[in-house]
Amino acid sequence: MGSRKVSPSTDFDMPSLPLLLTDTDLSHRITETLLRFIGRVPDSGESPNAQPARRARALAHSAATRAAMTAGGLALPPGLLGWLTIVPELLAVWKMQAQMVADIAAVYGNDTRVTREQMIYCLFRHTAAQAVRDLAVQVGGRLLVQQASLGVLQTAAHSVGVHLTQHAISKGISRWLPVAGALGVGAYAYYDTRHVAQTAIALFERREETAIAAEVVSPA
């Protein structure tokens, strides 16, 4: 198989992914990062609020704005440097989103720390619904986010990792368009964080109708 010829005029062409990371390598890195991340659910400094919906919206707007600025800034370096910021960008945005979820739970009166199952459900319900489908069940109109075994969480994290890898590759061209690409990455982080907030609000707004199932889910 012949090598691809590169002319001087293609200095800003995006190289093929194998020259940087294979999709398997990137998926593995994202999955491992996610598994370490969900093991450290943040505490919240928020208190139950008399107007939780209003406070939750304010928290969502603040987190989404900061996520957009952070993601957009990390996407500014062009070329290879831009590719190397993919995982740091994801982690930085996840941290902001996780704190937002914990804060939203607190303003709705959730008096315990958000579980790792609730966290992964809130973060990825809107983008990888199939990956987190085993974490939540609908029982008599109530949404139950279940405690899960390590095997179930690993399976969910792997599925999320594959999904996020596909998304990262599909938007990889943005890493080679510094300004326009950074704006696109920032906009996506903003709307992604807003969707996470919507899921968290839906989960915690009727605390009396939301429960954590006591049984442990066995891996399939």
TASUL-V572282 format. One record per helix or strand of 2 or more residues. SS is the DSSP state (H for helix, E for strand). FROM is the first residue (numbers start at 1). LEN is the number of residues. Records with the same first field share a line. If there is no record, write none. Layout:
SS = FROM-LEN ; FROM-LEN
//
This chain:
H = 8-3 ; 17-3 ; 23-16 ; 52-23 ; 79-6 ; 86-22 ; 116-9 ; 133-3 ; 150-21 ; 172-5 ; 178-27 ; 207-3
E = 136-4 ; 142-4 ; 210-2
//
